[in-house]
Amino acid sequence: MNCIIVDDDRTAILAVKRCVEETDFLTLLKTFTDPLDAIQYLNKERVDLIFLDVEMPELNGLEFISKLKYKPEIIVISSKKEYAFDSYGLNVTDYLQKPVEYHRFLVACEKAFQNKGNLIFSKEETDHLFVKSDSILVRLNLKEILFVEAMGDYVRIYTDKQRHMVLSTMKAFEEKLPQNKFFRIHKSYIVNLDRVEAIAGNSIPFSNKLIPISKSIKPLLLERINLM
């Protein structure tokens, strides 16, 4: 897995770099002390994994995640525990506390590796995808998807006409959706931003169903829609 490190603390970068060098299946491409430089790099290059600090000037780690055009595996590394809840709300792979212990680092990286290996859809950007529902491959047009709901080891895809149950993690499914069109508003829900017609408090109504919005995610959602 190709990876980068984003942290304004050079000492912390060196510590993570040493862990990466000890891990056979990781290849370090670059390190960044400026998160804005990392964003520019990621706009041109694709990586499999990001090791990301939270407290950084200019752009903190949670804001950084919201600005990514695509979402690789992300392992957040912070000296404080209080960012863990918001980080998991953004569907990061894992959350490590500084100073990083190698055995815990390896567990997080193995989780990222497994996620990458379990992807079930093509990575090519397209207007459709094929899913295996009830042992049948079904073509879904992305514009017809209203929202996606996590159901244990499955995801349930709601479209205009029907629902599909697909064996997949929520994270794996999310990574196959265009980030500019779909947004994870809750640990259990992804919505098609083009199909959002209203936001009622901390919910989005779809027909007869109200989809909850996580409080920590709502400010990021409001940034994504063209709020006047």
Buried (B, 14 or more C-beta within 10 A) or exposed (E): BBBBBBBBBEEBBEBBBEBBEEBEEBBBEBBBBBBBEBBEBBEEEEBBBBBBBBEBEEBBBBBBBBBBEBBBBBBBBBEEEEBBEBBBBBBBBBBBBBEBEEEEBBEBBEBBBEBBEEBBBEEEEEEEBEBBBEEEEBEBEBEBBBBBBBEEEBBBBBBEEEEBBBEBBBBBBBBBBBBEBBBBBBBBBBBBBEBBEEBEEBBBEBEEEEBBBBEBBBEBBEEBEEEE
